[in-house]
């Protein structure tokens, strides 16, 4: 999903604020921090733990897809607030 080029409220140009991969790293860290222990506990709990592990993996993918656009927006907002533009 591509961020908007201008703010719909104030018409601020948002194209110079490039977040690169920082939001992706934050989301991967957060989801991994929550999903990895759950997968480890579920896989050690019983011998037939395929479905619970797959359910946690599906929830991790859903959480990633839900959080990533919001993290990208938060990154752009942070860069805007700090006035950090690309090629400065």
Backbone atoms as SQL, in Angstrom:
CREATE TABLE atoms (id INTEGER PRIMARY KEY, chain TEXT, resi INTEGER, resn TEXT, atom TEXT, x REAL, y REAL, z REAL);
INSERT INTO atoms VALUES
  (1, 'A', 1, 'UNK', 'N', 0.835, -1.165, 0.000),
  (2, 'A', 1, 'UNK', 'CA', 0.000, 0.000, 0.000),
  (3, 'A', 1, 'UNK', 'C', 0.892, 1.244, 0.000),
  (4, 'A', 2, 'UNK', 'N', 0.621, 2.135, -0.889),
  (5, 'A', 2, 'UNK', 'CA', 1.407, 3.345, -1.032),
  (6, 'A', 2, 'UNK', 'C', 0.804, 4.454, -0.169),
  (7, 'A', 3, 'UNK', 'N', 1.643, 5.183, 0.568),
  (8, 'A', 3, 'UNK', 'CA', 1.112, 6.286, 1.364),
  (9, 'A', 3, 'UNK', 'C', 0.590, 7.408, 0.458),
  (10, 'A', 4, 'UNK', 'N', -0.293, 8.205, 1.004),
  (11, 'A', 4, 'UNK', 'CA', -0.834, 9.330, 0.257),
  (12, 'A', 4, 'UNK', 'C', 0.254, 10.372, 0.012),
  (13, 'A', 5, 'UNK', 'N', 0.186, 11.030, -1.141),
  (14, 'A', 5, 'UNK', 'CA', 1.184, 12.039, -1.485),
  (15, 'A', 5, 'UNK', 'C', 0.942, 13.347, -0.738),
  (16, 'A', 6, 'UNK', 'N', -0.314, 13.632, -0.439),
  (17, 'A', 6, 'UNK', 'CA', -0.644, 14.854, 0.296),
  (18, 'A', 6, 'UNK', 'C', -1.651, 14.534, 1.398),
  (19, 'A', 7, 'UNK', 'N', -1.628, 15.335, 2.444),
  (20, 'A', 7, 'UNK', 'CA', -2.579, 15.190, 3.539),
  (21, 'A', 7, 'UNK', 'C', -3.949, 15.643, 3.059),
  (22, 'A', 8, 'UNK', 'N', -4.977, 14.873, 3.389),
  (23, 'A', 8, 'UNK', 'CA', -6.321, 15.219, 2.944),
  (24, 'A', 8, 'UNK', 'C', -6.924, 16.379, 3.738),
  (25, 'A', 9, 'UNK', 'N', -6.343, 16.725, 4.883),
  (26, 'A', 9, 'UNK', 'CA', -6.878, 17.800, 5.713),
  (27, 'A', 9, 'UNK', 'C', -6.182, 19.134, 5.415),
  (28, 'A', 10, 'UNK', 'N', -4.841, 19.125, 5.409),
  (29, 'A', 10, 'UNK', 'CA', -4.106, 20.390, 5.296),
  (30, 'A', 10, 'UNK', 'C', -3.336, 20.532, 3.980),
  (31, 'A', 11, 'UNK', 'N', -3.402, 19.531, 3.113),
  (32, 'A', 11, 'UNK', 'CA', -2.700, 19.524, 1.821),
  (33, 'A', 11, 'UNK', 'C', -1.182, 19.608, 1.951),
  (34, 'A', 12, 'UNK', 'N', -0.637, 19.116, 3.052),
  (35, 'A', 12, 'UNK', 'CA', 0.819, 19.054, 3.242),
  (36, 'A', 12, 'UNK', 'C', 1.404, 18.018, 2.286),
  (37, 'A', 13, 'UNK', 'N', 2.495, 18.343, 1.631),
  (38, 'A', 13, 'UNK', 'CA', 3.179, 17.419, 0.734),
  (39, 'A', 13, 'UNK', 'C', 3.950, 16.403, 1.576),
  (40, 'A', 14, 'UNK', 'N', 3.597, 15.123, 1.472),
  (41, 'A', 14, 'UNK', 'CA', 4.227, 14.074, 2.284),
  (42, 'A', 14, 'UNK', 'C', 5.241, 13.246, 1.507),
  (43, 'A', 15, 'UNK', 'N', 5.467, 13.559, 0.250),
  (44, 'A', 15, 'UNK', 'CA', 6.391, 12.745, -0.554),
  (45, 'A', 15, 'UNK', 'C', 7.845, 12.817, -0.107),
  (46, 'A', 16, 'UNK', 'N', 8.343, 13.905, 0.495),
  (47, 'A', 16, 'UNK', 'CA', 9.753, 13.884, 0.913),
  (48, 'A', 16, 'UNK', 'C', 10.038, 13.063, 2.165),
  (49, 'A', 17, 'UNK', 'N', 9.017, 12.565, 2.829),
  (50, 'A', 17, 'UNK', 'CA', 9.217, 11.808, 4.065),
  (51, 'A', 17, 'UNK', 'C', 9.224, 10.314, 3.740),
  (52, 'A', 18, 'UNK', 'N', 10.418, 9.744, 3.645),
  (53, 'A', 18, 'UNK', 'CA', 10.587, 8.336, 3.272),
  (54, 'A', 18, 'UNK', 'C', 10.972, 7.529, 4.505),
  (55, 'A', 19, 'UNK', 'N', 10.169, 6.536, 4.831),
  (56, 'A', 19, 'UNK', 'CA', 10.424, 5.737, 6.031),
  (57, 'A', 19, 'UNK', 'C', 11.318, 4.530, 5.771),
  (58, 'A', 20, 'UNK', 'N', 11.521, 4.177, 4.520),
  (59, 'A', 20, 'UNK', 'CA', 12.336, 3.020, 4.135),
  (60, 'A', 20, 'UNK', 'C', 11.794, 1.754, 4.804),
  (61, 'A', 21, 'UNK', 'N', 12.636, 1.008, 5.506),
  (62, 'A', 21, 'UNK', 'CA', 12.233, -0.271, 6.083),
  (63, 'A', 21, 'UNK', 'C', 11.995, -0.223, 7.584),
  (64, 'A', 22, 'UNK', 'N', 12.092, 0.938, 8.199),
  (65, 'A', 22, 'UNK', 'CA', 11.954, 1.026, 9.651),
  (66, 'A', 22, 'UNK', 'C', 10.615, 0.512, 10.170),
  (67, 'A', 23, 'UNK', 'N', 9.472, 0.869, 9.565),
  (68, 'A', 23, 'UNK', 'CA', 8.207, 0.310, 10.075),
  (69, 'A', 23, 'UNK', 'C', 8.139, -1.211, 9.955),
  (70, 'A', 24, 'UNK', 'N', 8.712, -1.753, 8.903),
  (71, 'A', 24, 'UNK', 'CA', 8.720, -3.209, 8.737),
  (72, 'A', 24, 'UNK', 'C', 9.511, -3.888, 9.845),
  (73, 'A', 25, 'UNK', 'N', 10.648, -3.312, 10.205),
  (74, 'A', 25, 'UNK', 'CA', 11.452, -3.888, 11.277),
  (75, 'A', 25, 'UNK', 'C', 10.708, -3.840, 12.614),
  (76, 'A', 26, 'UNK', 'N', 10.053, -2.731, 12.901),
  (77, 'A', 26, 'UNK', 'CA', 9.302, -2.627, 14.157),
  (78, 'A', 26, 'UNK', 'C', 8.164, -3.640, 14.220),
  (79, 'A', 27, 'UNK', 'N', 7.435, -3.777, 13.124),
  (80, 'A', 27, 'UNK', 'CA', 6.311, -4.717, 13.102),
  (81, 'A', 27, 'UNK', 'C', 6.817, -6.154, 13.211),
  (82, 'A', 28, 'UNK', 'N', 7.881, -6.492, 12.480),
  (83, 'A', 28, 'UNK', 'CA', 8.432, -7.849, 12.574),
  (84, 'A', 28, 'UNK', 'C', 8.925, -8.143, 13.988),
  (85, 'A', 29, 'UNK', 'N', 9.559, -7.159, 14.618),
  (86, 'A', 29, 'UNK', 'CA', 10.041, -7.351, 15.985),
  (87, 'A', 29, 'UNK', 'C', 8.884, -7.592, 16.945),
  (88, 'A', 30, 'UNK', 'N', 7.850, -6.769, 16.857),
  (89, 'A', 30, 'UNK', 'CA', 6.715, -6.893, 17.764),
  (90, 'A', 30, 'UNK', 'C', 5.960, -8.201, 17.564),
  (91, 'A', 31, 'UNK', 'N', 5.650, -8.533, 16.317),
  (92, 'A', 31, 'UNK', 'CA', 4.905, -9.768, 16.044),
  (93, 'A', 31, 'UNK', 'C', 5.764, -10.991, 16.381),
  (94, 'A', 32, 'UNK', 'N', 7.035, -10.935, 16.049),
  (95, 'A', 32, 'UNK', 'CA', 7.931, -12.046, 16.385),
  (96, 'A', 32, 'UNK', 'C', 8.091, -12.225, 17.876),
  (97, 'A', 33, 'UNK', 'N', 8.116, -11.107, 18.612),
  (98, 'A', 33, 'UNK', 'CA', 8.249, -11.160, 20.059),
  (99, 'A', 33, 'UNK', 'C', 7.046, -11.833, 20.712),
  (100, 'A', 34, 'UNK', 'N', 5.876, -11.667, 20.098),
  (101, 'A', 34, 'UNK', 'CA', 4.667, -12.275, 20.644),
  (102, 'A', 34, 'UNK', 'C', 4.414, -13.683, 20.098),
  (103, 'A', 35, 'UNK', 'N', 4.696, -13.916, 18.835),
  (104, 'A', 35, 'UNK', 'CA', 4.349, -15.188, 18.204),
  (105, 'A', 35, 'UNK', 'C', 5.365, -16.296, 18.501),
  (106, 'A', 36, 'UNK', 'N', 6.639, -15.963, 18.605),
  (107, 'A', 36, 'UNK', 'CA', 7.663, -16.994, 18.797),
  (108, 'A', 36, 'UNK', 'C', 7.488, -17.769, 20.105),
  (109, 'A', 37, 'UNK', 'N', 7.303, -17.119, 21.245),
  (110, 'A', 37, 'UNK', 'CA', 7.082, -17.907, 22.456),
  (111, 'A', 37, 'UNK', 'C', 5.803, -18.747, 22.393),
  (112, 'A', 38, 'UNK', 'N', 4.764, -18.204, 21.765),
  (113, 'A', 38, 'UNK', 'CA', 3.524, -18.972, 21.647),
  (114, 'A', 38, 'UNK', 'C', 3.735, -20.233, 20.822),
  (115, 'A', 39, 'UNK', 'N', 4.470, -20.127, 19.719),
  (116, 'A', 39, 'UNK', 'CA', 4.747, -21.300, 18.885),
  (117, 'A', 39, 'UNK', 'C', 5.608, -22.301, 19.650),
  (118, 'A', 40, 'UNK', 'N', 6.596, -21.820, 20.376),
  (119, 'A', 40, 'UNK', 'CA', 7.451, -22.732, 21.141),
  (120, 'A', 40, 'UNK', 'C', 6.666, -23.467, 22.222),
  (121, 'A', 41, 'UNK', 'N', 5.822, -22.768, 22.950),
  (122, 'A', 41, 'UNK', 'CA', 5.035, -23.402, 24.015),
  (123, 'A', 41, 'UNK', 'C', 4.052, -24.400, 23.416),
  (124, 'A', 42, 'UNK', 'N', 3.374, -24.022, 22.335),
  (125, 'A', 42, 'UNK', 'CA', 2.402, -24.929, 21.724),
  (126, 'A', 42, 'UNK', 'C', 3.067, -26.149, 21.103),
  (127, 'A', 43, 'UNK', 'N', 4.240, -25.990, 20.551),
  (128, 'A', 43, 'UNK', 'CA', 4.895, -27.145, 19.924),
  (129, 'A', 43, 'UNK', 'C', 5.483, -28.101, 20.954),
  (130, 'A', 44, 'UNK', 'N', 5.805, -27.614, 22.147),
  (131, 'A', 44, 'UNK', 'CA', 6.342, -28.496, 23.178),
  (132, 'A', 44, 'UNK', 'C', 5.250, -29.095, 24.054),
  (133, 'A', 45, 'UNK', 'N', 4.038, -28.548, 23.971),
  (134, 'A', 45, 'UNK', 'CA', 2.962, -28.990, 24.853),
  (135, 'A', 45, 'UNK', 'C', 2.434, -30.378, 24.486),
  (136, 'A', 46, 'UNK', 'N', 2.265, -30.647, 23.217),
  (137, 'A', 46, 'UNK', 'CA', 1.736, -31.945, 22.813),
  (138, 'A', 46, 'UNK', 'C', 2.403, -32.388, 21.511),
  (139, 'A', 47, 'UNK', 'N', 2.297, -33.680, 21.253),
  (140, 'A', 47, 'UNK', 'CA', 2.911, -34.229, 20.047),
  (141, 'A', 47, 'UNK', 'C', 2.140, -33.817, 18.797),
  (142, 'A', 48, 'UNK', 'N', 0.827, -33.706, 18.915),
  (143, 'A', 48, 'UNK', 'CA', -0.001, -33.315, 17.770),
  (144, 'A', 48, 'UNK', 'C', -0.354, -31.832, 17.884),
  (145, 'A', 49, 'UNK', 'N', 0.630, -30.984, 17.615),
  (146, 'A', 49, 'UNK', 'CA', 0.421, -29.541, 17.796),
  (147, 'A', 49, 'UNK', 'C', 0.479, -28.787, 16.473),
  (148, 'A', 50, 'UNK', 'N', 0.121, -29.438, 15.391),
  (149, 'A', 50, 'UNK', 'CA', 0.204, -28.789, 14.085),
  (150, 'A', 50, 'UNK', 'C', -0.813, -27.676, 13.952),
  (151, 'A', 51, 'UNK', 'N', -2.071, -27.946, 14.293),
  (152, 'A', 51, 'UNK', 'CA', -3.119, -26.940, 14.094),
  (153, 'A', 51, 'UNK', 'C', -2.961, -25.712, 14.979),
  (154, 'A', 52, 'UNK', 'N', -2.639, -25.866, 16.246),
  (155, 'A', 52, 'UNK', 'CA', -2.438, -24.646, 17.048),
  (156, 'A', 52, 'UNK', 'C', -1.266, -23.786, 16.550),
  (157, 'A', 53, 'UNK', 'N', -0.206, -24.436, 16.113),
  (158, 'A', 53, 'UNK', 'CA', 0.939, -23.684, 15.587),
  (159, 'A', 53, 'UNK', 'C', 0.552, -22.967, 14.303),
  (160, 'A', 54, 'UNK', 'N', -0.206, -23.637, 13.442),
  (161, 'A', 54, 'UNK', 'CA', -0.667, -22.983, 12.218),
  (162, 'A', 54, 'UNK', 'C', -1.617, -21.829, 12.529),
  (163, 'A', 55, 'UNK', 'N', -2.425, -21.977, 13.566),
  (164, 'A', 55, 'UNK', 'CA', -3.324, -20.891, 13.958),
  (165, 'A', 55, 'UNK', 'C', -2.534, -19.676, 14.448),
  (166, 'A', 56, 'UNK', 'N', -1.494, -19.912, 15.233),
  (167, 'A', 56, 'UNK', 'CA', -0.648, -18.803, 15.694),
  (168, 'A', 56, 'UNK', 'C', 0.062, -18.159, 14.507),
  (169, 'A', 57, 'UNK', 'N', 0.518, -18.955, 13.558),
  (170, 'A', 57, 'UNK', 'CA', 1.173, -18.404, 12.369),
  (171, 'A', 57, 'UNK', 'C', 0.198, -17.558, 11.553),
  (172, 'A', 58, 'UNK', 'N', -1.033, -18.029, 11.429),
  (173, 'A', 58, 'UNK', 'CA', -2.043, -17.246, 10.705),
  (174, 'A', 58, 'UNK', 'C', -2.346, -15.941, 11.437),
  (175, 'A', 59, 'UNK', 'N', -2.424, -15.992, 12.755),
  (176, 'A', 59, 'UNK', 'CA', -2.636, -14.761, 13.523),
  (177, 'A', 59, 'UNK', 'C', -1.458, -13.804, 13.393),
  (178, 'A', 60, 'UNK', 'N', -0.253, -14.349, 13.324),
  (179, 'A', 60, 'UNK', 'CA', 0.926, -13.498, 13.151),
  (180, 'A', 60, 'UNK', 'C', 0.900, -12.801, 11.796),
  (181, 'A', 61, 'UNK', 'N', 0.511, -13.524, 10.757),
  (182, 'A', 61, 'UNK', 'CA', 0.411, -12.917, 9.425),
  (183, 'A', 61, 'UNK', 'C', -0.679, -11.849, 9.412),
  (184, 'A', 62, 'UNK', 'N', -1.819, -12.137, 10.022),
  (185, 'A', 62, 'UNK', 'CA', -2.907, -11.167, 10.072),
  (186, 'A', 62, 'UNK', 'C', -2.502, -9.924, 10.865),
  (187, 'A', 63, 'UNK', 'N', -1.819, -10.116, 11.978),
  (188, 'A', 63, 'UNK', 'CA', -1.369, -8.973, 12.778),
  (189, 'A', 63, 'UNK', 'C', -0.364, -8.128, 12.008),
  (190, 'A', 64, 'UNK', 'N', 0.521, -8.792, 11.263),
  (191, 'A', 64, 'UNK', 'CA', 1.496, -8.065, 10.452),
  (192, 'A', 64, 'UNK', 'C', 0.804, -7.227, 9.392),
  (193, 'A', 65, 'UNK', 'N', -0.154, -7.820, 8.701),
  (194, 'A', 65, 'UNK', 'CA', -0.862, -7.085, 7.660),
  (195, 'A', 65, 'UNK', 'C', -1.705, -5.952, 8.236),
  (196, 'A', 66, 'UNK', 'N', -2.176, -6.114, 9.463),
  (197, 'A', 66, 'UNK', 'CA', -2.966, -5.072, 10.103),
  (198, 'A', 66, 'UNK', 'C', -2.086, -3.934, 10.625),
  (199, 'A', 67, 'UNK', 'N', -0.928, -4.265, 11.167),
  (200, 'A', 67, 'UNK', 'CA', -0.072, -3.259, 11.789),
  (201, 'A', 67, 'UNK', 'C', 0.833, -2.517, 10.813),
  (202, 'A', 68, 'UNK', 'N', 1.192, -3.127, 9.721),
  (203, 'A', 68, 'UNK', 'CA', 2.185, -2.529, 8.829),
  (204, 'A', 68, 'UNK', 'C', 1.768, -1.177, 8.262),
  (205, 'A', 69, 'UNK', 'N', 0.552, -0.995, 7.727),
  (206, 'A', 69, 'UNK', 'CA', 0.200, 0.339, 7.234),
  (207, 'A', 69, 'UNK', 'C', 0.162, 1.394, 8.343),
  (208, 'A', 70, 'UNK', 'N', -0.253, 0.991, 9.530),
  (209, 'A', 70, 'UNK', 'CA', -0.301, 1.935, 10.640),
  (210, 'A', 70, 'UNK', 'C', 1.104, 2.332, 11.099),
  (211, 'A', 71, 'UNK', 'N', 2.022, 1.379, 11.083),
  (212, 'A', 71, 'UNK', 'CA', 3.410, 1.683, 11.437),
  (213, 'A', 71, 'UNK', 'C', 4.046, 2.589, 10.384),
  (214, 'A', 72, 'UNK', 'N', 3.703, 2.370, 9.122),
  (215, 'A', 72, 'UNK', 'CA', 4.212, 3.238, 8.048),
  (216, 'A', 72, 'UNK', 'C', 3.701, 4.659, 8.248),
  (217, 'A', 73, 'UNK', 'N', 2.411, 4.816, 8.565),
  (218, 'A', 73, 'UNK', 'CA', 1.850, 6.137, 8.838),
  (219, 'A', 73, 'UNK', 'C', 2.482, 6.790, 10.045),
  (220, 'A', 74, 'UNK', 'N', 2.733, 6.017, 11.089),
  (221, 'A', 74, 'UNK', 'CA', 3.381, 6.556, 12.282),
  (222, 'A', 74, 'UNK', 'C', 4.811, 6.987, 11.974),
  (223, 'A', 75, 'UNK', 'N', 5.505, 6.232, 11.113),
  (224, 'A', 75, 'UNK', 'CA', 6.859, 6.609, 10.709),
  (225, 'A', 75, 'UNK', 'C', 6.878, 7.904, 9.921),
  (226, 'A', 76, 'UNK', 'N', 5.926, 8.052, 9.011),
  (227, 'A', 76, 'UNK', 'CA', 5.826, 9.301, 8.241),
  (228, 'A', 76, 'UNK', 'C', 5.494, 10.464, 9.179),
  (229, 'A', 77, 'UNK', 'N', 4.597, 10.235, 10.138),
  (230, 'A', 77, 'UNK', 'CA', 4.245, 11.287, 11.100),
  (231, 'A', 77, 'UNK', 'C', 5.450, 11.684, 11.952),
  (232, 'A', 78, 'UNK', 'N', 6.254, 10.711, 12.348),
  (233, 'A', 78, 'UNK', 'CA', 7.440, 11.019, 13.139),
  (234, 'A', 78, 'UNK', 'C', 8.443, 11.830, 12.319),
  (235, 'A', 79, 'UNK', 'N', 8.666, 11.418, 11.070),
  (236, 'A', 79, 'UNK', 'CA', 9.583, 12.170, 10.215),
  (237, 'A', 79, 'UNK', 'C', 9.066, 13.589, 9.968),
  (238, 'A', 80, 'UNK', 'N', 7.759, 13.738, 9.805),
  (239, 'A', 80, 'UNK', 'CA', 7.171, 15.061, 9.611),
  (240, 'A', 80, 'UNK', 'C', 7.359, 15.919, 10.859),
  (241, 'A', 81, 'UNK', 'N', 7.122, 15.331, 12.031),
  (242, 'A', 81, 'UNK', 'CA', 7.239, 16.078, 13.283),
  (243, 'A', 81, 'UNK', 'C', 8.683, 16.516, 13.540),
  (244, 'A', 82, 'UNK', 'N', 9.645, 15.675, 13.149),
  (245, 'A', 82, 'UNK', 'CA', 11.059, 16.009, 13.325),
  (246, 'A', 82, 'UNK', 'C', 11.610, 16.798, 12.151),
  (247, 'A', 83, 'UNK', 'N', 10.806, 16.998, 11.115),
  (248, 'A', 83, 'UNK', 'CA', 11.190, 17.694, 9.882),
  (249, 'A', 83, 'UNK', 'C', 12.424, 17.064, 9.237),
  (250, 'A', 84, 'UNK', 'N', 12.390, 15.741, 9.109),
  (251, 'A', 84, 'UNK', 'CA', 13.469, 15.000, 8.464),
  (252, 'A', 84, 'UNK', 'C', 12.984, 14.604, 7.084),
  (253, 'A', 85, 'UNK', 'N', 13.507, 15.275, 6.069),
  (254, 'A', 85, 'UNK', 'CA', 13.116, 15.003, 4.686),
  (255, 'A', 85, 'UNK', 'C', 14.204, 14.234, 3.982),
  (256, 'A', 86, 'UNK', 'N', 13.848, 13.546, 2.912),
  (257, 'A', 86, 'UNK', 'CA', 14.824, 12.802, 2.129),
  (258, 'A', 86, 'UNK', 'C', 15.758, 13.777, 1.411),
  (259, 'A', 87, 'UNK', 'N', 17.001, 13.370, 1.255),
  (260, 'A', 87, 'UNK', 'CA', 18.031, 14.150, 0.546),
  (261, 'A', 87, 'UNK', 'C', 18.292, 15.498, 1.201),
  (262, 'A', 88, 'UNK', 'N', 18.346, 15.505, 2.516),
  (263, 'A', 88, 'UNK', 'CA', 18.687, 16.753, 3.211),
  (264, 'A', 88, 'UNK', 'C', 20.098, 16.708, 3.689);
